[in-house]
């Protein structure tokens, strides 16, 4: 991500529009990012929703 504010905005968009919980991160070795942490307890439907959201909002990650 270009900057932390953009990462925060993207995380908020994914939650409000797609009901996908992510976390904006900053300053890690590779810079700003939106972190997704699926678990073995996620359902197939939740993972499908994540994939659809990432495809639809892919422009936010450029």
Z-matrix of the N, CA and C atoms (Angstrom, degrees):
N
C 1 1.445
C 2 1.525 1 107.87
N 3 1.305 2 116.09 1 147.98
C 4 1.464 3 120.56 2 -178.47
C 5 1.521 4 112.75 3 -64.65
N 6 1.326 5 116.18 4 -43.55
C 7 1.463 6 119.50 5 -179.96
C 8 1.528 7 109.66 6 -151.18
N 9 1.327 8 115.61 7 167.60
C 10 1.464 9 120.82 8 -175.66
C 11 1.523 10 111.82 9 -65.25
N 12 1.327 11 117.09 10 -36.90
C 13 1.470 12 119.97 11 179.72
C 14 1.530 13 110.49 12 -60.70
N 15 1.313 14 117.04 13 -39.36
C 16 1.476 15 120.30 14 178.34
C 17 1.536 16 110.32 15 -67.31
N 18 1.315 17 117.15 16 -38.79
C 19 1.466 18 120.45 17 177.15
C 20 1.530 19 110.24 18 -62.48
N 21 1.335 20 117.21 19 -42.71
C 22 1.467 21 120.83 20 177.82
C 23 1.521 22 111.00 21 -62.81
N 24 1.322 23 116.32 22 -44.56
C 25 1.469 24 120.89 23 -179.66
C 26 1.538 25 110.64 24 -61.35
N 27 1.322 26 116.48 25 -41.93
C 28 1.461 27 120.90 26 179.75
C 29 1.525 28 110.89 27 -66.57
N 30 1.323 29 117.91 28 -42.15
C 31 1.466 30 121.59 29 177.93
C 32 1.528 31 110.30 30 -61.45
N 33 1.321 32 117.20 31 -41.67
C 34 1.471 33 121.36 32 178.19
C 35 1.523 34 110.75 33 -65.05
N 36 1.317 35 117.25 34 -42.61
C 37 1.461 36 121.82 35 178.48
C 38 1.531 37 111.08 36 -60.81
N 39 1.323 38 116.58 37 -45.47
C 40 1.466 39 119.91 38 -179.56
C 41 1.526 40 111.49 39 -62.68
N 42 1.319 41 117.18 40 -35.77
C 43 1.462 42 120.07 41 179.44
C 44 1.527 43 111.57 42 -73.33
N 45 1.323 44 117.08 43 -50.50
C 46 1.470 45 120.05 44 -174.42
C 47 1.526 46 113.18 45 -71.98
N 48 1.322 47 116.57 46 -40.40
C 49 1.463 48 119.86 47 -175.05
C 50 1.526 49 112.82 48 -86.47
N 51 1.348 50 116.85 49 -34.96
C 52 1.457 51 120.22 50 -171.63
C 53 1.527 52 113.92 51 -118.78
N 54 1.336 53 117.51 52 -3.41
C 55 1.472 54 122.27 53 -177.76
C 56 1.527 55 111.67 54 58.03
N 57 1.337 56 115.74 55 41.02
C 58 1.461 57 122.70 56 177.61
C 59 1.525 58 107.42 57 -115.68
N 60 1.319 59 116.22 58 119.11
C 61 1.459 60 121.11 59 -178.58
C 62 1.527 61 110.16 60 -84.67
N 63 1.328 62 115.83 61 122.83
C 64 1.461 63 123.21 62 175.82
C 65 1.522 64 107.50 63 -134.31
N 66 1.323 65 116.65 64 173.13
C 67 1.458 66 121.59 65 179.83
C 68 1.521 67 108.83 66 -131.90
N 69 1.327 68 116.71 67 131.28
C 70 1.462 69 120.58 68 174.05
C 71 1.523 70 108.24 69 -78.31
N 72 1.320 71 116.53 70 132.91
C 73 1.473 72 122.42 71 -179.86
C 74 1.518 73 108.69 72 -122.78
N 75 1.301 74 115.90 73 152.30
C 76 1.458 75 119.72 74 178.96
C 77 1.519 76 111.66 75 -135.09
N 78 1.311 77 114.72 76 151.79
C 79 1.438 78 121.86 77 169.83
C 80 1.509 79 118.26 78 66.66
N 81 1.299 80 118.73 79 9.13
C 82 1.451 81 120.50 80 175.88
C 83 1.536 82 106.67 81 -66.00
N 84 1.284 83 119.27 82 172.08
C 85 1.469 84 122.54 83 -175.45
C 86 1.528 85 112.89 84 -47.27
N 87 1.309 86 117.66 85 -36.21
C 88 1.467 87 120.69 86 -177.90
C 89 1.527 88 113.12 87 -99.42
N 90 1.326 89 118.75 88 7.06
C 91 1.459 90 121.13 89 177.38
C 92 1.517 91 112.82 90 96.69
N 93 1.319 92 115.79 91 -155.17
C 94 1.465 93 122.75 92 -176.25
C 95 1.519 94 110.95 93 -72.49
N 96 1.343 95 115.20 94 147.94
C 97 1.463 96 119.40 95 -177.28
C 98 1.524 97 110.63 96 -159.22
N 99 1.317 98 114.86 97 163.62
C 100 1.462 99 122.37 98 168.98
C 101 1.518 100 105.62 99 -109.94
N 102 1.321 101 115.98 100 120.09
C 103 1.465 102 120.80 101 -175.65
C 104 1.526 103 110.46 102 -95.46
N 105 1.314 104 115.74 103 131.31
C 106 1.457 105 123.29 104 174.42
C 107 1.522 106 106.60 105 -116.23
N 108 1.330 107 117.12 106 132.19
C 109 1.457 108 120.13 107 -177.43
C 110 1.526 109 111.37 108 -131.20
N 111 1.334 110 117.18 109 73.79
C 112 1.463 111 118.42 110 176.52
C 113 1.527 112 110.33 111 -65.74
N 114 1.309 113 115.31 112 152.57
C 115 1.460 114 121.22 113 -178.74
C 116 1.523 115 109.66 114 -124.33
N 117 1.310 116 117.67 115 169.52
C 118 1.470 117 120.15 116 176.01
C 119 1.526 118 111.94 117 -63.34
N 120 1.327 119 117.12 118 -14.76
C 121 1.471 120 120.70 119 -177.86
C 122 1.520 121 113.12 120 -89.29
N 123 1.340 122 117.45 121 -7.72
C 124 1.458 123 119.28 122 176.23
C 125 1.524 124 109.58 123 -68.60
N 126 1.323 125 114.56 124 144.42
C 127 1.461 126 119.04 125 177.65
C 128 1.528 127 109.66 126 -83.61
N 129 1.298 128 115.08 127 164.15
C 130 1.467 129 120.30 128 176.46
C 131 1.534 130 110.06 129 -60.32
N 132 1.321 131 117.40 130 -38.13
C 133 1.458 132 121.30 131 179.53
C 134 1.529 133 110.98 132 -63.60
N 135 1.328 134 117.22 133 -39.80
C 136 1.467 135 120.63 134 178.45
C 137 1.531 136 110.79 135 -65.15
N 138 1.310 137 116.69 136 -41.01
C 139 1.461 138 119.92 137 178.51
C 140 1.522 139 111.27 138 -68.18
N 141 1.333 140 117.29 139 -37.39
C 142 1.463 141 120.53 140 175.73
C 143 1.528 142 110.57 141 -63.03
N 144 1.340 143 116.61 142 -39.34
C 145 1.470 144 120.96 143 178.45
C 146 1.530 145 109.81 144 -65.02
N 147 1.324 146 118.01 145 -40.23
C 148 1.464 147 122.02 146 176.81
C 149 1.520 148 110.69 147 -60.48
N 150 1.315 149 117.02 148 -48.96
C 151 1.463 150 121.05 149 -178.94
C 152 1.529 151 110.94 150 -61.53
N 153 1.324 152 117.00 151 -44.54
C 154 1.465 153 120.81 152 179.15
C 155 1.528 154 110.83 153 -62.12
N 156 1.332 155 116.87 154 -41.52
C 157 1.466 156 121.24 155 179.58
C 158 1.525 157 110.74 156 -64.00
N 159 1.322 158 117.38 157 -44.13
C 160 1.459 159 120.38 158 -179.84
C 161 1.530 160 111.37 159 -65.02
N 162 1.306 161 116.51 160 -38.22
C 163 1.469 162 119.77 161 176.73
C 164 1.521 163 110.69 162 -64.84
N 165 1.322 164 116.54 163 -45.44
C 166 1.466 165 120.02 164 -177.35
C 167 1.514 166 112.10 165 -67.81
N 168 1.325 167 117.68 166 -35.27
C 169 1.456 168 121.42 167 -175.95
C 170 1.526 169 112.85 168 -103.61
N 171 1.316 170 117.93 169 19.69
C 172 1.464 171 120.90 170 -174.67
C 173 1.521 172 113.24 171 -58.18
N 174 1.305 173 118.21 172 -27.84
C 175 1.455 174 120.93 173 178.16
C 176 1.508 175 114.11 174 -62.68
N 177 1.313 176 117.05 175 -22.92
C 178 1.473 177 121.42 176 179.83
C 179 1.520 178 111.51 177 -71.37
N 180 1.321 179 117.74 178 -17.82
C 181 1.458 180 121.26 179 -174.59
C 182 1.524 181 113.61 180 -98.47
N 183 1.315 182 117.06 181 9.13
C 184 1.473 183 120.79 182 -179.91
C 185 1.503 184 110.33 183 -83.83
